[in-house]
Amino acid sequence: MIKRQIIYTITTAILIVFCAWSCGETNSTSTPSPSVVPTTSEDDINVASISKKIAAAPTDASLYAKRAEIYYNQALYEEAIADMASVMQLDSTKMDYYHLLADIYLDNNQSRMALKTMIQASNRAPKRIPTLLKLSEFQLILKQNQESLKTLDRILKIDPQNAEAFYMLGQNFLDLGDIKRAKSSFQSAVENDPDLIDGWIQLGYLFEKDGNPIAEKYYNNAVLIDPDNVLALESQGNYLGGQARFKEAIESFQKILEVDTKNPNAFYNLGLAYLQIDSVQQAYKHFDISIELDPVYKMGYYYRGYTSNLLGNEQAAKKDFEQVLRLDPDFERAKEALGQ
């Protein structure tokens, strides 16, 4: 679990910026929850059930932890923290409890408390690698690169071939602008764990920036390891789009939709690719779907407006450009489009 969390959090943050062929803008992909009539969810039922068990066994730390995890998944952070306070009073020996509490603090914008929690955990278990990896991740998130590097050095003294530690080294060097050492660290990561998808993706990203065609091999390796990995397919598709190989890019993005049928990014990227091969109607259709799936998708509105204009529907284009500016008043291209 620690491996997935570290890699997904940091790799995604970097990959958001590298869809350069699609115009270099970042997008919001958070979809607001629709208004619905309140119902009793499975989580609510589970909370009620666990609460009854807690009443019957008030010294069972595991029960409070289970309820805290449900609260955490519901973004009820204060309730989760309160339960974890009870957990730590009853049993402060289990490292998983520290990990959960740190995650809750971090998502509740209490990053210093999250870091403090992981430092406490690492002091209690100074040779536990999953705990040290999580500590190094939090240190990296808080831009404490030197501390993160020291933590990773502790890990590599315990396990000199730990692929995740090398991956985290790469992330730190990337953060510090030391691209040469970042590449070397990611290469060590995949050498020690050839199935480390995110290591291949990062190598692809770095070599793509250098204009080195070996980047394609790295992206392909990631897809070969897991043909259903959305991030790997998106990275591959973005690379192919950047090389003006739009029909191949379309294949990659369509594969994403076989795995995740409601992925707004995939529809958006398909729209861009279809636009490049002059399939304007197809492009419009895919931008339209991306907005249906994510009503605050700024770039989806911009390109739907752009394609509406190409199709001769100026009023629809104007409406979309105005919506872009409501979402981002400083979006210059939308201003220019309205001016035209």
C-alpha positions in Angstrom: 0.0 0.0 0.0 2.8 2.4 0.8 4.3 1.8 -2.6 1.2 2.8 -4.4 0.6 5.9 -2.3 4.1 7.3 -2.8 4.3 6.7 -6.5 0.8 7.8 -7.4 1.0 11.0 -5.3 4.2 12.3 -6.7 4.2 11.0 -10.3 0.8 12.3 -10.9 1.8 15.8 -9.7 4.6 15.9 -12.2 2.7 14.3 -15.1 -0.1 16.9 -15.0 2.3 19.4 -16.7 3.6 17.3 -19.6 0.7 17.2 -22.0 2.7 19.9 -24.0 1.2 19.0 -27.4 -2.2 19.8 -26.1 -1.4 23.5 -25.5 0.5 23.5 -22.3 -2.5 24.3 -20.0 -3.4 22.4 -16.9 -6.9 21.5 -16.1 -9.2 21.0 -13.2 -10.5 17.4 -13.2 -12.6 17.6 -10.0 -16.3 17.0 -10.5 -18.6 18.5 -8.0 -21.0 16.1 -6.4 -24.5 16.5 -7.8 -27.3 17.5 -5.4 -29.2 14.4 -4.4 -31.7 13.4 -1.8 -29.8 12.2 1.3 -29.7 8.5 1.7 -28.2 6.1 4.2 -24.9 5.0 2.7 -23.1 1.8 3.4 -20.5 3.8 5.2 -23.1 5.3 7.5 -24.4 1.8 8.3 -20.9 0.6 9.0 -20.2 3.6 11.3 -23.4 2.9 13.2 -22.4 -0.8 13.5 -18.9 0.0 14.7 -20.2 2.6 17.1 -22.3 -0.1 18.8 -19.3 -2.4 19.0 -17.2 0.5 20.5 -19.9 1.0 23.2 -19.6 -2.7 24.1 -15.8 -2.8 23.9 -14.5 0.8 24.6 -10.9 -0.3 25.0 -10.6 -2.0 21.5 -8.3 0.4 19.5 -9.0 -1.5 16.3 -12.6 -0.5 16.4 -11.8 3.2 16.7 -9.3 2.8 13.8 -11.9 1.2 11.6 -14.3 4.0 12.2 -11.6 6.6 11.7 -10.8 5.1 8.3 -14.5 5.3 7.3 -14.6 9.0 8.4 -11.4 9.6 6.5 -12.8 8.2 3.3 -15.8 10.4 3.8 -13.5 13.5 4.2 -14.8 13.8 7.8 -11.3 14.6 9.0 -12.0 16.1 12.5 -14.1 13.0 13.4 -11.3 10.8 12.1 -8.7 12.6 14.1 -10.8 12.4 17.2 -11.1 8.6 16.8 -7.4 8.3 16.1 -6.7 10.1 19.3 -8.5 7.4 21.1 -6.6 4.8 19.1 -3.2 6.2 20.1 -4.2 6.4 23.7 -5.2 2.7 23.7 -2.4 1.3 21.5 0.5 3.4 20.2 2.5 0.4 19.1 1.1 -0.4 15.6 2.8 1.5 12.8 -0.3 1.3 10.6 -2.1 3.6 13.0 0.6 6.2 12.7 0.4 5.9 8.9 -3.4 6.4 8.9 -3.2 9.3 11.3 -0.5 11.0 9.2 -2.6 10.6 6.0 -5.6 12.1 7.8 -3.6 15.1 9.0 -2.1 15.6 5.5 -5.5 15.6 3.7 -6.8 17.9 6.4 -4.1 20.5 5.5 -2.2 19.8 8.8 1.0 18.9 7.1 3.2 19.7 10.0 1.2 17.3 12.3 1.4 14.7 9.5 5.2 15.0 9.5 5.4 15.0 13.3 3.4 11.8 13.3 5.7 10.0 10.9 8.8 11.2 12.8 7.3 9.6 15.9 6.6 6.4 14.0 10.2 6.3 12.6 11.6 6.8 16.1 9.5 3.9 17.4 10.5 1.7 14.4 13.8 3.0 13.1 14.4 0.1 10.8 10.9 -0.4 9.4 11.2 0.4 5.7 7.6 1.2 4.9 7.5 3.7 7.7 10.8 5.3 6.6 9.5 5.5 3.0 6.4 7.3 4.1 8.5 9.7 6.2 10.7 10.5 3.2 7.6 11.1 1.1 6.2 13.6 3.6 9.5 15.3 3.9 9.6 15.6 0.1 6.0 17.0 0.0 7.1 19.7 2.6 10.2 20.5 0.5 12.5 19.2 3.2 14.7 17.5 0.5 17.8 17.2 2.6 15.9 15.5 5.4 14.2 13.2 2.9 17.6 12.3 1.3 18.9 11.4 4.8 15.9 9.2 5.5 16.4 7.4 2.2 20.1 6.9 3.0 18.9 5.1 6.2 16.7 2.9 4.1 19.5 2.0 1.6 21.8 1.1 4.5 19.2 -1.4 5.6 18.3 -2.6 2.0 20.8 -1.4 -0.6 18.5 -2.6 -3.5 15.3 -1.1 -2.4 13.6 0.1 -5.6 11.2 2.5 -3.9 14.0 4.2 -2.1 15.8 4.8 -5.4 12.5 6.0 -6.9 12.1 8.5 -4.0 15.7 9.6 -4.5 14.8 10.4 -8.1 11.9 12.5 -7.0 14.1 14.5 -4.6 16.8 15.1 -7.2 14.1 16.1 -9.7 12.7 18.5 -7.1 16.2 19.9 -6.6 16.7 20.3 -10.3 19.5 17.7 -10.5 18.2 15.9 -13.6 21.3 13.8 -14.1 21.1 12.2 -10.7 17.3 11.9 -11.0 17.7 9.9 -14.2 20.3 7.7 -12.5 18.1 7.1 -9.5 15.0 6.2 -11.6 17.2 3.8 -13.6 18.4 2.1 -10.4 14.8 1.9 -9.3 13.7 0.0 -12.5 16.8 -2.2 -12.5 16.0 -3.3 -9.0 12.3 -3.7 -9.7 11.5 -4.0 -13.5 7.8 -3.9 -12.7 8.0 -0.4 -11.2 5.7 1.3 -13.7 6.1 4.8 -12.3 9.9 4.5 -12.6 9.5 3.8 -16.3 7.1 6.7 -16.7 9.4 9.1 -15.0 12.3 8.0 -17.2 10.1 8.5 -20.3 9.2 12.0 -19.1 12.8 13.0 -18.5 14.1 11.6 -21.8 11.2 13.0 -23.7 12.2 16.5 -22.4 15.6 15.9 -23.8 14.2 14.9 -27.2 15.6 11.4 -26.8 13.5 8.9 -28.7 14.3 6.2 -26.1 11.4 7.8 -24.1 9.0 5.9 -26.2 10.5 2.6 -25.1 10.2 3.6 -21.5 6.5 4.5 -21.9 5.9 1.3 -23.8 7.6 -0.7 -21.0 5.1 0.8 -18.5 2.2 -0.2 -20.7 3.5 -3.7 -21.2 3.8 -4.2 -17.4 0.2 -3.3 -17.0 -1.9 -2.7 -20.2 -4.8 -1.4 -18.0 -2.7 1.3 -16.2 -4.4 4.6 -16.9 -1.4 6.7 -16.1 0.9 4.6 -18.3 -1.6 4.8 -21.2 -2.0 8.5 -20.8 1.7 9.1 -20.8 2.1 6.9 -23.9 -0.7 8.8 -25.6 0.7 12.2 -24.7 4.1 11.2 -26.0 2.6 10.0 -29.3 0.6 13.1 -29.7 3.7 15.2 -29.1 5.3 13.3 -32.0 2.4 14.1 -34.2 1.4 10.4 -34.3 -2.2 11.2 -33.6 -3.8 8.0 -34.8 -1.6 6.0 -32.5 -2.3 8.5 -29.7 -6.0 7.9 -30.2 -5.5 4.2 -29.8 -3.8 4.8 -26.4 -6.6 7.1 -25.2 -9.3 4.7 -26.3 -7.7 1.9 -24.3 -8.1 4.1 -21.2 -11.8 4.2 -21.9 -11.9 0.5 -21.9 -10.6 0.6 -18.4 -12.3 3.8 -17.1 -15.3 4.6 -19.2 -15.9 8.0 -17.5 -12.4 9.4 -17.6 -12.7 13.1 -18.6 -9.0 13.4 -19.5 -9.2 10.6 -22.0 -12.1 12.2 -23.8 -10.4 15.6 -23.7 -7.1 14.1 -25.2 -9.1 12.2 -27.8 -10.7 15.5 -28.8 -7.3 17.1 -29.2 -6.1 14.2 -31.3 -9.1 14.2 -33.5 -8.7 18.0 -34.0 -5.2 17.5 -35.2 -6.4 15.1 -37.9 -9.2 17.5 -39.0 -12.0 15.4 -37.5 -13.6 18.5 -36.1 -17.1 16.9 -35.4 -15.4 14.0 -33.6 -13.3 16.5 -31.6 -16.3 18.5 -30.6 -18.1 15.3 -29.4 -15.2 14.3 -27.2 -14.8 17.7 -25.7 -18.5 17.8 -25.0 -18.3 14.5 -23.1 -15.3 15.6 -21.1 -17.4 18.6 -19.8 -20.4 16.3 -19.1 -18.1 14.2 -16.9 -16.3 17.2 -15.3 -18.4 20.4 -15.3 -15.4 22.5 -14.3 -13.0 21.3 -17.0 -11.6 24.6 -18.1 -9.8 23.3 -21.2 -12.7 21.2 -22.2 -14.8 24.3 -22.4 -12.1 26.2 -24.3 -11.7 23.6 -27.0 -15.4 22.9 -27.3 -15.7 26.6 -28.0 -12.8 26.4 -30.4 -14.4 23.6 -32.3 -17.9 25.3 -32.2 -16.3 28.2 -33.9 -14.7 26.0 -36.6 -18.2 24.5 -37.1 -19.7 27.9 -37.6 -21.6 28.1 -34.3 -20.3 31.4 -33.0 -22.9 31.8 -30.2 -22.0 28.4 -28.7 -18.3 29.3 -29.0 -18.9 32.6 -27.2 -20.8 30.9 -24.4 -18.0 28.4 -23.9 -15.2 31.0 -23.9 -17.2 33.0 -21.3 -17.5 29.9 -19.2 -13.7 29.5 -19.4 -13.3 33.0 -18.0 -15.7 32.4 -15.2 -13.5 29.4 -14.2 -10.2 31.3 -14.9 -10.5 35.1 -15.4 -6.8 35.3 -16.4 -7.1 32.8 -19.3 -5.6 34.9 -22.1 -6.5 32.7 -25.1 -10.2 32.7 -24.1 -10.1 36.5 -23.9 -8.5 36.7 -27.3 -11.0 34.3 -28.7 -13.9 36.5 -27.4 -12.3 39.6 -28.8 -12.2 38.0 -32.3 
